[in-house]
Amino acid sequence: MLPYLSPEAPFAILLMLAAAAMIFKPLRAWRRSLVNTGVFFAACLVGDLLAGLLDGLLAPTALRWLRELAVFGEGLAVIRYAGLALFEVVLPRLRMHISGILADILVIVGYIAWGFLRLNLAGVEFTHLFATSAVLTAVLAISMQDTLGNLLGGLALQMDNSLEIGDWIEIGDVSGKVSDIQWRYTAIVTRNGERVVIPNSHLMKNRYVVVCNPRQAVPQQRRLIDFNVDLSVPPARVTRAVLDDIQTARIANVSLSPAPICLLHAFGDGYAQYQLRYWLIDPGPDDITDSDVRHHVLASLQREGIRLAVGDQTIHLVQENKAHREEVRNRELKRRVGAISRIDLFARLSEAEQEDLARRLINAPFARGDVLFRQGDVAHWLYIIASGEAEAWWTPPDGGPQRLIDTRGPGNVFGELGLMTGAPRRSTVVAITDVEAYRLDKASLEHILRARPELAEGISVILEKRRLRFAALEQGHADGSLDQRSSVRADASALGKKIREFFGL
């Protein structure tokens, strides 16, 4: 017993101190609210103390009600701290979680039970109280329809697990991630960072779409990308080109399980409409991922020489200036010759031969993450890089982890050894940036070699140096040892013979 305080005060003080020790450190974000509750508890203790100090100086009835109110306030503060300690600290440490709305309701029930207990101890007749409160309850229920609807709606959402924090939903023209579910509202954070507050009663009365949640068998969102191609292009060629790219490219936020699919979706005026369907891992950056996927679709179609189509229209245009068209062609030819002239394989070609070779190049753009070719593939062409960078990765025969063996940029070539000898590709080459490249096939290179057979010898020496360097990198050794350099000419002679045989020279 403490002097001048009620018999309940010591227990209340002990419970408050114990609860405060449990919650003040873990619940730092609640510090302001906790301090306010502590101040309220201290004020109630002061009222309790005044009731004891003024005993005999004021009317007993007034002092009695002052003490009852003080004790009632002390109990409210204790229930508040105890509820936070139980639901926010103890249960999470035991890996038991209940919804925030249910925790709030249980605390409110505790407040009500404590109020009835104090009224009972104060000698209040409950028969008269209930008769009066029935009318009051009816009035409150009518005036607080929306509030009660929000409370019951939030409780229903939590109880049936139809909506949880972290779900992506769409309701009307609002789409975003559920960040909070309170007794009155549900908060959604949109992709623009806006926090939209929706009353729970509105969610219960209207239809909303759960775009993505962890409880789904496939916790991703499916996206649709439409594009049009001329009717003259076989559908199998279009779908194969797009899927080969999307399924092998390293595109951030694109899930490969379930696998993307490409469908012939519809027909328009002079074109076929295709639809690429793929799955997002994270629905947040949807527009960014759609843009990356469209980038890859366009690059894959351009590599195959397939142009996107538009509806057929009859438009009368003034004939384009012939000089302008010739200027565009010359500018592109000059760019190709510049790319060829920087490559040591073609350094011995004359200017006219380089120009002839440049006319035979085929434009082959790649988006970042695209695979130029794979280890073990049959070599049908080589790639000349005009801009961007690509990496060569080698997979050991025993199936060990891939090893990076080379990175090449503008003015470099990939796939030359396979094209010149017919050997399978020795590495997998992946674009690490957007790459503008030109493709050179066997027939175009054969045209040059038949006119200049002696070029095969010079090319074979360069290729042999690259082959030895490749072999050294595969084995994890430093290249360019004395023995390797001394054997280049002998091996180059054998390689030159193989080149001549492969091209029938």
WOBEL-V544015 format. One record per residue. N is the residue number from 1. OMEGA is omega in whole degrees, -180 to 180 (* if undefined). NEAR is the number of other ideal C-beta (glycine too) atoms within 12 Angstrom. Layout:
BEGIN
n: (N	N)
omega: (OMEGA	OMEGA)
near: (NEAR	NEAR)
END
This chain:
BEGIN
n: (1	2	3	4	5	6	7	8	9	10	11	12	13	14	15	16	17	18	19	20	21	22	23	24	25	26	27	28	29	30	31	32	33	34	35	36	37	38	39	40	41	42	43	44	45	46	47	48	49	50	51	52	53	54	55	56	57	58	59	60	61	62	63	64	65	66	67	68	69	70	71	72	73	74	75	76	77	78	79	80	81	82	83	84	85	86	87	88	89	90	91	92	93	94	95	96	97	98	99	100	101	102	103	104	105	106	107	108	109	110	111	112	113	114	115	116	117	118	119	120	121	122	123	124	125	126	127	128	129	130	131	132	133	134	135	136	137	138	139	140	141	142	143	144	145	146	147	148	149	150	151	152	153	154	155	156	157	158	159	160	161	162	163	164	165	166	167	168	169	170	171	172	173	174	175	176	177	178	179	180	181	182	183	184	185	186	187	188	189	190	191	192	193	194	195	196	197	198	199	200	201	202	203	204	205	206	207	208	209	210	211	212	213	214	215	216	217	218	219	220	221	222	223	224	225	226	227	228	229	230	231	232	233	234	235	236	237	238	239	240	241	242	243	244	245	246	247	248	249	250	251	252	253	254	255	256	257	258	259	260	261	262	263	264	265	266	267	268	269	270	271	272	273	274	275	276	277	278	279	280	281	282	283	284	285	286	287	288	289	290	291	292	293	294	295	296	297	298	299	300	301	302	303	304	305	306	307	308	309	310	311	312	313	314	315	316	317	318	319	320	321	322	323	324	325	326	327	328	329	330	331	332	333	334	335	336	337	338	339	340	341	342	343	344	345	346	347	348	349	350	351	352	353	354	355	356	357	358	359	360	361	362	363	364	365	366	367	368	369	370	371	372	373	374	375	376	377	378	379	380	381	382	383	384	385	386	387	388	389	390	391	392	393	394	395	396	397	398	399	400	401	402	403	404	405	406	407	408	409	410	411	412	413	414	415	416	417	418	419	420	421	422	423	424	425	426	427	428	429	430	431	432	433	434	435	436	437	438	439	440	441	442	443	444	445	446	447	448	449	450	451	452	453	454	455	456	457	458	459	460	461	462	463	464	465	466	467	468	469	470	471	472	473	474	475	476	477	478	479	480	481	482	483	484	485	486	487	488	489	490	491	492	493	494	495	496	497	498	499	500	501	502	503	504	505)
omega: (175	-177	176	179	179	178	-179	-174	-180	179	179	180	180	-180	179	180	180	180	180	178	-179	-168	-172	-180	-180	-175	-180	-180	-179	-170	-177	179	180	178	178	178	177	177	178	179	179	178	178	177	177	177	177	180	178	178	178	-178	-177	180	-179	-180	179	180	-178	-179	180	179	-180	-179	175	180	-180	179	179	180	178	178	177	180	178	180	179	180	178	180	-179	178	178	180	-178	-171	-176	-177	-173	-177	176	177	175	-179	175	-176	173	-177	179	-180	-180	178	179	-179	179	177	178	176	177	177	-177	180	178	178	179	179	180	178	179	179	178	176	180	179	-175	-180	179	-179	-179	179	179	-176	179	178	-180	180	179	179	180	-179	179	-176	-176	-179	-178	-179	179	178	177	-180	-179	178	178	178	179	179	-179	-175	-177	177	178	179	-179	176	-177	178	172	-177	172	176	-174	179	-180	178	-180	-177	180	-178	-177	174	-180	-178	-177	-172	171	-178	180	175	-178	179	177	-179	179	178	-177	-180	-178	177	-179	179	178	177	-179	-177	-174	-180	173	-177	174	-176	-176	172	-175	-178	179	175	176	-175	176	179	179	-180	-178	178	180	173	-175	179	180	-178	-178	-179	180	-179	-179	180	-179	-177	179	-179	-178	-177	177	180	-174	-177	-178	-179	178	-177	-179	174	176	-180	177	176	-1	-176	175	177	178	-174	167	-165	-176	177	177	-180	177	180	173	179	179	180	174	180	180	-175	175	174	179	-178	-176	-178	-175	-179	179	-180	176	179	179	-179	177	178	-180	179	-179	-180	-179	178	179	178	179	-179	-179	180	172	-174	173	180	179	177	177	-177	178	-178	172	-177	-178	-178	-179	180	179	179	180	178	178	180	-180	179	178	179	179	178	179	178	178	179	-179	-174	180	-175	-176	179	-175	-178	-177	179	175	-180	179	180	177	179	178	179	-179	180	-178	-180	179	179	-178	179	176	174	179	-178	179	176	179	172	-176	178	-180	179	173	-176	177	-178	172	-178	174	-176	177	176	-178	-179	178	-180	175	-179	-179	177	-180	180	-179	178	178	-179	179	177	176	-177	-179	172	-176	-179	-177	180	179	-175	170	173	-176	-177	180	-179	-176	-175	-177	180	178	178	-176	-180	173	-176	-176	177	178	169	170	-174	168	-175	173	-178	179	-177	-175	-176	-180	179	179	179	180	-176	179	177	-179	-178	-177	179	-179	-179	-180	179	-178	178	180	-179	-179	176	179	180	179	178	178	-180	179	178	178	-178	179	-180	174	-178	175	175	-175	-179	-180	-178	-178	-178	-176	-175	-180	179	179	178	178	179	177	177	180	178	-179	178	-177	-180	179	-179	*)
near: (11	17	12	22	27	35	16	29	33	19	20	34	26	18	25	37	21	19	32	29	17	25	32	26	15	21	26	13	13	24	17	13	20	29	19	16	32	27	17	26	34	22	20	34	31	23	29	37	26	23	31	27	18	19	21	11	12	17	13	14	13	16	25	23	21	27	36	30	26	34	37	32	34	40	35	30	39	36	33	37	40	33	35	35	32	24	34	32	26	22	19	19	14	11	8	14	17	23	27	27	31	24	31	26	24	24	30	21	16	26	24	19	17	29	26	20	20	27	23	15	19	20	13	19	12	16	10	11	19	15	12	15	20	14	13	15	16	13	13	14	18	13	12	18	17	20	20	22	23	29	29	26	33	37	31	25	37	31	18	13	16	25	37	27	25	24	34	34	36	26	27	16	9	28	28	34	34	39	25	29	38	27	31	28	28	40	27	35	25	25	22	14	12	15	18	28	23	35	29	35	26	25	36	26	17	17	13	27	21	28	32	32	24	16	14	17	10	18	23	29	34	27	34	23	34	24	37	30	40	27	22	15	26	16	24	17	24	37	32	21	32	43	28	26	40	40	29	28	32	24	38	19	26	39	27	20	14	19	18	33	23	36	22	26	23	16	17	21	16	17	28	31	28	38	26	38	27	38	31	34	24	23	34	24	20	32	18	20	30	26	20	31	40	27	30	42	40	30	37	41	36	28	35	27	19	30	19	24	24	16	17	13	12	8	8	6	7	7	9	11	10	10	11	13	13	13	14	15	16	17	14	21	23	20	23	32	30	24	32	39	24	22	33	20	38	38	20	23	28	18	17	14	26	29	22	23	37	33	23	27	35	25	26	35	32	40	38	25	31	42	36	43	37	25	29	16	20	17	32	22	31	39	41	46	40	34	22	33	27	40	31	39	29	28	21	16	10	6	7	11	10	19	20	21	28	28	21	33	24	22	23	32	41	45	44	40	35	35	36	38	33	20	24	19	32	33	38	30	41	32	41	27	23	25	36	30	42	41	36	38	22	28	19	29	41	25	21	35	33	19	20	25	19	18	32	34	24	25	40	37	29	29	38	33	28	37	30	31	26	29	24	22	24	26	17	14	15	12	23	16	16	10	14	24	19	13	20	27	18	18	24	27	19	21	34	31	19	24	38	24	16	26	29	14	25)
END
